[in-house]
């Protein structure tokens, strides 16, 4: 389970149940456990740190408000990731989706990525910037649903079953989307070489 | 590669993905299509690992974390109001959250036990104005914890703590061991 990578599943379940009882200290520990995975997921989905931070914040606040609705505390990680993916979808559909974080405004000590939507040509990105920019460019070219599957699998390290729960789609669909994403990315790698 | 997930040789990209971390089979060794995909997927895998490593230092800013926790603290879920003392003219109540927290904190002081949810219920008849309460507490225990402690000591400690700190009278404390915690 994903929770095992972020602390034992018993520990996460205990924190969720206590937070459902209104215990803010337990919720705070859940925030500390999941803020980074949420931020990294949203960042790879959106390619923009400011938007990603908004997604992480809103997902965690929303989790606090709706925690009572979560019937299975063991499902907390996938429930939380689903909220983040949904918020990413909203932002991707938003007409204001044209913001970037200038490099000199990125917080010190954090990795810096430019929003690659402005230069979504992987070859050009590879020539002009790092391999990370090239990967970001390739990811941004994927359809959002495939991108979500790939990031949840490769970066968040969820199992097929967990991705299925997160995205509320059958496991077979997860496998299909991942296969298509990998094929597209593998093709893009040819361009990048 | 063809337009669908199949390669020209008839195999799928997914089948190559699934075996990319192991030695190529006889077909893959001789197949240029599979070989090409294997090579690109390995490069992609390397890139993904580099990205994951780069992302590992990515965390939310401290002020954002503070905002999230402040939001939770200012939007407390207090649960039901539990009457603890009833007089003809007035009723004193505590939030379920407060009673549950007192009970949980007490359970947590016993080595090997961690409280989960605590449900509070009122038991029918007030005794001289004191509403009698019952608690149901979910517990996680360490493998070496002495389960009899729940009956012998933890129950009395919870009853005592709720009476001492809140002045509420608890008559029943039910424990459910929900999990064993291996750390």
Interface residues (C-beta under 8 A of the other chain):
Chain A: X8 X10 X11 X13 X14 X17 X18 X20 X21 X22 X23 X24 X27 X28 X31 X32 X35 X36 X39 X40 X43 X44 X49 X53 X56 X57 X60 X61 X64 X65 X67 X68 X107 X109 X110 X111 X131 X132 X134 X135 X154 X155 X175 X176 X178 X179 X180 X182 X183 X185 X186 X187 X189 X190 X193
Chain B: X1 X5 X12 X13 X14 X17 X37 X40 X41 X43 X44 X47 X48 X50 X51 X52 X54 X55 X57 X58 X59 X60 X61 X64 X65 X67 X68 X69 X71 X72 X73 X75 X76 X77 X78 X79 X96 X97 X100 X101 X104 X114 X115 X116 X117 X118 X138 X140 X179 X180 X181 X182 X183
